[in-house]
Amino acid sequence: MNTARMVRALALTALLAPATAIAAGYSIYEQGGAALGMAGAHTASVHDATAMFYNPAAMTSFDHMVISLGGSWITTRNSFAGSQPTANSYPGFNVQESMKSGNFFPPHLYIATPVGKRMALGVGVNAPFGLGIEWDNPTTFTGREHATKGKLQTLAGSATLALQLNERWSVSAGMTQMYASVELDKINLSPPVPGGGGGRVSVANVHLESSLGSSSGSGANLALLWKPKKDWRVGLNYRAGIDVKVEDGDATFTQIPTGNAPLDSIVALGLPPAQKVGTTLHFPAMLSVGAAWDAMPGWTWECDVNWTEWTAFDALPLDFKTTNSIDQSIIENYHDSYRVSIGAEHRLDSHRYRFGYYYDQEAAPAPSVTVLLPDAARHGATLGFGFDMGKDKAWTIDLYNLALFVETRSTEGVSRDAYDGVFKAYVNSFGATITHRW
């Protein structure tokens, strides 16, 4: 074992960037109780201030200022079982690992107000990407050299102006400014230890982190709403991709004593110093198209198709500010994905109920399914309930529950991390939005 080899091993295991936590499956579409009650099929029929997210052109139908405030409680459970499709697969057949249950609380706040007879202005704050992972027993976790903990947080602010062209057409245009922070913990392993039977031992903790507010990027949004017939509405909403450049992330490397003096000396010699690290976080463009039908009095059905440009996540460059020799670009090669949603709402005198289903396609190819983000196709079933309160029904509370069934995903023996097996996950999301109309 030589120093160059040790430095190379340390560098390569440190270079799985925290930015990979933004991959498919961690965009947060849970932005309103009424919308999620219909499985997010709301591009054409949105009727509260969450229009700022689902279709800002719909704001031209508001007669008064509308404020919608709420959030979601998202819980996650994940597990892994090793497989052995080839002789060299790691960690081996039926090795069992599990994540700690995750609890996340993304908020949203939207305000929309008419400006004159044909215009409307809206502003909003939300968390459109996020979540994270934390594996149980990090010091013994078999995938610890790739990630033991990862977290992504985003905060986005938007402003949009909508214009009603005539009785049938409305359009909107606006801008979004997004801030992001990332965090990753992992444990570096040594090359095979001489006399140790080819085993590897933990030699260093690696921590990569950037702060929320220090890095941001901006993108445009465009939308339209068309009413071809009395009982039909068609909506389109486009949100451009946003690149957030991280220039001042912090990378720290902390040695783990092994009790093997020669090995510890080599690790100490090759361990990179604490330093700044830069990368670019790619948040994909999204296009939503929906059609809503008021099938009979009190009933609305809608079907939406969403496209997400995950091909933007083709590679991830990393720029270490001190140890330039460990700079690297990691290939991911994600593909664009589609989501199909269908939902219904039944309106009664002072309350309404909703239900829906969606299918969300995976974006990661099998080689990019990792312990940091085991992406897979998803099936979501939702139920929702809303009721009015107060004088003139000025207050509305909308509740939803989403049960998300994630398909089992295999690395198919081609993992880029050489960590092969099957990932399983289940997600549940419960949320509420309070809306007030003046």
Helices and strands as residue ranges (DSSP letters): H 3-14, G 18-22, H 33-37, H 51-54, G 56-61, E 66-82, E 96-98, E 102-104, E 107-115, E 119-126, E 132-134, E 149-164, E 169-189, E 202-209, E 216-229, E 232-239, E 242-255, H 261-270, E 275-283, E 286-296, E 299-308, G 310-312, E 315-320, G 324-326, E 328-331, E 337-347, E 351-360, G 366-368, E 378-389, G 391-393, E 395-406, E 409-410, E 421-437
